[in-house]
Amino acid sequence: MAHLPLHGIRVVDLTGVWAGTFATMLLADLGAEVIKQENPYLMQPNTRGRRAHLTKAMLQGGTAWGSGYPNNEPGPRPWNYCPTFVQLYRNKRSFTVDIRGPEGMDILRRLIAKSDVVMENSAPGVMEKLGITYEWLQGIKPDIIFARMPAYGSSGPYRDGRAMGVHLESMIGHALLRGYPDLDPSNSTATFVADYTAGTQAALAVMMALWHRRQTNRGQLIELSQAESAVPMMAQALMDWSLNQHLQSAIGNRSLDGAAPCGVYPCRSPGTPEDSGDHWIAITVGSDRQWEALRKLMGDPEWARSGDLVTAEARAQRQDLLDARLAEWTADCDDYELMHRLQAAGIAAAPVLEASRALDDPQVLARDLYQPQRIYDDVGVYKYMTPFYRFSETPTGIHKPPVAFGEDNEYVYKEVIGVSDGEYARLRAAGHIRMDFDESVP
């Protein structure tokens, strides 16, 4: 069986939260040995959850991505089961060391000497306070690749700004475009695409640096501004302003390219939005021929035969009418049955699936997008997403389930760094080697 593309590459993972963790997950999926450094006395915000020590009461009433722990229980080690970020820990290794003192930094130094890449996305100044700079890394390994992911870059007026996805998307203006025209941006859902764009581009930058090192034997310092990496997803709005001085605003589910009707419409539902039992379907009509096909499926009602709806330009001016009439027609239809009818007529359509329904979608099943993985501490077996790409000759997939805190301590310390059994026992007694956060961590 062929090796994955990054087989033999070792990455020291100092990242946290979402963007950095997503970047290192992509590298791990491609075969790199990603070793996550974790501190038993400090919990990175929103990385292994919001708190180390949870009670069941703390899980009540929160969002599913923050509070939806397996079996609705915090379990013996809640940091190993956080629903959002445990997904991003597949195919990785984890070891613990407190790098706030000289001994911990020496352990980190010894690991870096055996590695190819170091990645971080901490708040401004954190790495510098620890003494982790590109110059320090070069002194350990001259051809090291150091990838940094500051929110707004390391220069300029915003360089010291601390940010998470919500702040990034607000700063660059995405929050003004992603929403409904009759709602304030504060009503937008907590979905932050900037984390994914930054993580993806950071992984690509590291791979390009590895290719460059293979050609030149030289490492690189990579600085990727998360805000700047997310701006291109708003290219249409930026160009519209630059060329036409037209300021775009939120348009809900309508088309940027003028397709009409284009939206999300209600279907026959077994429940309500409160219990996630409401069903919807997305429909986009991209041509006059598709409009004629849709009219035929609807029984060619009188309102649809209006001369005001003959052309795409005319329909774009009557979208409120189209949305209202189309919603009346779809409301009594099954979402999947209607999808098949529309697609058979050449019209783009798909159900809008609540998360649990996606697991049983025929296309998802055919692509094998979710695979069962056993969670540490015998918490159970749950389905997790697999890599979103497949190679014809290399075994992409999940080769290591979500890693537990400190699960690979013995491997990293003894096999990679090369400490003796006696030194390992001493470091464990000193508190560097643990599988639990200290009780002092909230």
N, C-alpha and C positions, 0 to 999 in steps of 0.2 A: 504494500500500500504506500502511495506517495506521501511525502511529508507535506504539511501545510507550509505556505509561503514564508512565514516568519519563524519556522523551526530553528532553534539554536540561538534565538535572540532573547536576552533577558532584560526585563523592564522593572525598575524600582518605582513602585506606584506610591506617590505621596499625595495623590489627588483626593478630593472629597466631593460631597453633594452629588450633582448629577452630570454636569458637562465633562468634568475630568474623569469621573468613573466610567462614563459611557465611552470615552476615548480609549481608555485602557482595556475595556471589555472588547472593543473591536480588534485591538491588537492581540488580545488573548484568543479571540475566535479564530484569528489567522495563524495561530500557532506559537506566538511569543509566550515565554514563561513570565507572566506578570506576577510580581511579588508585592503584595500590599503591606506596607509598614503601618502598624497600628499601635496606639499608645494606651495601655491599660488605665491610665490616670487622667486621660482627656478624651472626650468623645467629640469627634468632628461633627459639626452641626448638620443635621439632615443627611447623614451618610449611612449609618446603621440605625436610623430612626432618630426621633427627637429626644428620647430619654433612654438611659441604660436600664434603669430600674422602674418598671411599669407595674401598675395594678390593673385588674380588669376594668375597674371603674374609669380609668384614664382612657380606655379604648372606646367608651360610649360616646356617640354623637359626633365623632370626627369623620373626616373624609375617608373613603375606602382606601385610597392610596396611602394614607397615613395611619389609619387605625384598623385596617382589615387584616389582622393577624390570623394565622391558621387556627381554625376552630374557635375564633373569637377569644383566644386566650393569650396572655403575654408569654406563657411558657417559661421554662427554667432559665433561658438565656434570650431575652427579647431581642437583643441586638443581632441575633442570627436569623430572625424571621421577619424583619421589617418588610412589608409587602412591596413597596416601591423599589428599594435599593437592593434587596436580595436578588432581584432579577439581574442586576448589573454586576453581580459577583460570580457569575458562572465562569468556568475555565481559568480561575485565578487561584493564587496561593496567598495565605495570610500568615504573617508572623508579628510578634509583639516586641516592642522595645521602647523605653522611655528616652527619647532623644533630647530631652531638656538639659541633660548634663553631659560631661565629658565622656563617661563610659558609654552612654547610649549613642553618642555621636561617633565614637570609635567603632561601635558595632555597625552603624550605618555606613561608615567609611569602608569597612571591610567588605560589605555587601556591594557597594558601588564599584569597588575595584574588580569585582567579578561580573559586572553588568555592562550593558550597552547603552541603555536609555534611562534617564530619570525624568519623571513627569510630575508637575504640580500645578494646582490652580487655587492656591490659598489667597487669603486677603492680602492686600498690599503690605509689605514689610515683614510678613511672617517668616519667610525663608531667610531674609537678611538677618533678622534677629537671631535665628538659629545658626547663622554662619554658612548657610547653604547658598553659595553663589556659583556662577559658571567658572570663575577662576579657581575656587576651592575644588570643584569637581574635576577640572582639568589637571590640577595638581595630583589627584588620585588616579585618574585615567585620562590621558591626553586626548583620546579620540572619542570621549563621551559625547552623547547627544542629550542636551538639556532642553526639554520642552516646557514652556511656561504659558499659562493661559489667564493673564490678568483680565479683569472685567473690561477695562477701558484702555489697556495698554500701559506701558511703564513710563510714558512721557505725556505731556499735555495737561490741560487744566483739570481733567477728571481722573488723573492717574491714581490718586489716593482713594478714589471712591470704592466702597465695599458694595457688592451687588450679588443678587441671586437672579434667577430667571425673570421674576416679576419686575425687578428694577431695570434690567437690561432692556426688556421689551417696551417698558414705558419710556425709557430714555431715548431709544431710537425711533419711537413713534409707532411701533407695531400695535400697541394697545389701542391706538386711535383708529386703526384700520380693521382690527379683528374684533368684530362684534356686530350688533344690530343698530340700524340708524336711529331708532327711537330709545336707545338705552345709553346711559353713561358708561364710559370705559371701565369703571369700577365694577360693573355687573358682568364683565367677561369671565369665562371659566378659567380655572387654574391649569391651563395647558401652555407650556412654555417651549416653543419650538427652538428658541435661541440656544438652549442647552444641547439639543441634538446637532444643530448646525456647527456649533463650536467643537463638540466632541468629534464629529465626523471629520472636520477639517484638520483638527489637531492630529488625529490618527493618520490621515493622509500626509501631513507635513512630516511626521516621524518616519513614515515609510520612504518618503523622498529623501530625507536626510540619511537614512540607512543605505539607500542606493548610492547617494553621493559619497558616503564614507567608503563604500566598496570600490568606488572608482579612484578616490584620492587619499584614502587612509586618514581623513580628517573628520573630526566631529563638528557639531554645530550647536549654536544657541538659537532656539526657536522661540519667538515671542508671537503669540496669537491672541489678539484682542477679541474677546468674545463678542463684544458689541459690533465691531467691524465685520466679523465673520457672519453675523446675522443680518446685516443691512441688505445684502443682495436679494433676500427673499421679498423685499419690497421694491424691486427694480422698477416695476411699472409706475408706482407712485412717485418715485424719485425722478424718473425721466419725464413724467407728466408735469411735474413742477418745474424741472430744469428747462424743458423745451416750451411748455405752454403756460407756465405760471398758474396752473390749475392745481388746487389743493384737494386731493382725494380724501374721502371719509369712509366710514364703515358702510358696507352695503349688504350685510348679512350673508345669505347663501347665494346671492345673485352673481352673475358672471362678470368678470372683468373685461371680457371680450365682446359683450353685447348679446350673447346667446339668450333667447327668451322663448318660452318660459325656462327658468333655471332656479331650482329651489328644493326645499325639503318639505314634504307634504304628509299629512296624517293618514294612517291606514287603520284598518280594523284592529283594535287593541284589546288584550285580555285584562289590562289594568290601567293604572294612571301614572303620571310622572312621579308621584310621590312614592310608588312602589316599583318604579322602573318597568312598569308593564305597558307603557305606551309604545306603539310601533309607528315608524315613519319610513318614507322612501324618498331618495334623492333622484330627481329627474332633470335632465338637461336636453333641450332641443337646440341643436346646433345648425340647422339648415331649414329652408322652406320645405324640402322633401320630407324631413322628419316631422315638421309641423303637420303636414298633410297626413302622415301616417298616424300621428297622435289623434288628430280629428277623427279618423276612421275608427280607431280603437274606442274612442269615447262615444261612438254612435253619431258622429258629425252633428253635434247639437247646434241649434240656431245661433247661439252667441258666438261659437267658434267660426261661423261662416262670415262674420262681419268683415267688411272691406278694410277696417282699421287694423286687422291682424294678418293681412296677406303677406307682408314682408317682414324680415327680421328687424329692420329699423322701426317699423310701425309697432311690432310686438314689444320692442324694448321700451316704447313710450306708454304701454298699457300693462305693465307688469303687475300692478296691484290687482287689476281685474283678472289677469291670467292666474295669479296665485289663488285668489278667492275661488274662482270657478274650478280650477284644477283640484283644490283641496276638497271641494264638495264631491268630486268624482272619485278621488282616491280613498275617501274616508271609509267606504264600505268594502274596500278590497283588502285581501291578504297581501302583505308586503312581498313575500317571495313569489307568489303566483303572479302578481302584477309585474314584478321585475322580469320574469320570463316572457310574459306577453310583450312588454315594451322592448326588451332586447331582441326578440324575434322580429320585431318590426323595424329594427335598426336604430332604436332610440336608447341613448345612454341612461341606465337606471340601476339602482342598487339599494337594498334595504340599509337603513341606518341602525346598526346593531348595538344594543346594550352589551356590555362586556361579556357577560356570561353566555349570551347567544352566539358570540363570535367563535366560541370553542367548538360549536357544532356546525358551523357553516361548511357546506360541501367543498368550497374552494380552499378554505383554511385547512380542512382535513386532507385534501388532495396534496397540498403543499407541505404537509407535516410541519406546520408552523409552531405547534405547541407539542412539547414532549414531557412526559412525567419525570420528575426528579425528586429524589428523597432528600428531605430537609434534615439537617443535623439534629442530634439529640432524639432521634426517633419521633419527631413531631408528626411526620406523615409524608405521603407522596402527593405532590401537586404538579400541575402542568405549568410549564414555563415556556416563554417564547424561545425559539431557536434563532441562529443567525439568519438575517434576512436575505442572504445570498446562498447560492449553491454552485459548487465547482464540479466539473465533469470528472476530474481525475484526482481530486484531493478531498479528504474526509471532513468537510465542514460539519459542524454540529456541536453538541454539548458533550465534551469528553471529561468534564469535572463539574459536579453539581455545585450550587451556591456555597461558597467557602465559609466555614465558621471562623469566628474570631480566634486567631492564634492556632488554627488547625495544622499549619505546616511549620510550627516552631522547630521541631526536631530536625526536619529536613533542611531548613534554612541555616540553622546554627551549626549543625554537625556536618552536613554534606556540602553546602555551598560555602559557608564562611570557614568551616574547618575547626570549630572549637572542640576541645577534648571533653570527655564525659565529666571530668572534674570541673572544668570551667562552666560547662552547661549547668551543672548542679548549683554552682555559685551564683550564676546569673539568674537562675530561677529563684534562689533564696533572696537575691537582691530585688526581686520584683519585676524584672524585665520580661520574664517568660511566664505568660499566663494565658488562660482561655476565658477569663472573666474580667469585666471591668471592676475596678476597685469600688468598694462601697461608698467612697467619697464622691463618686461620679453620680450626679442626679439621675 
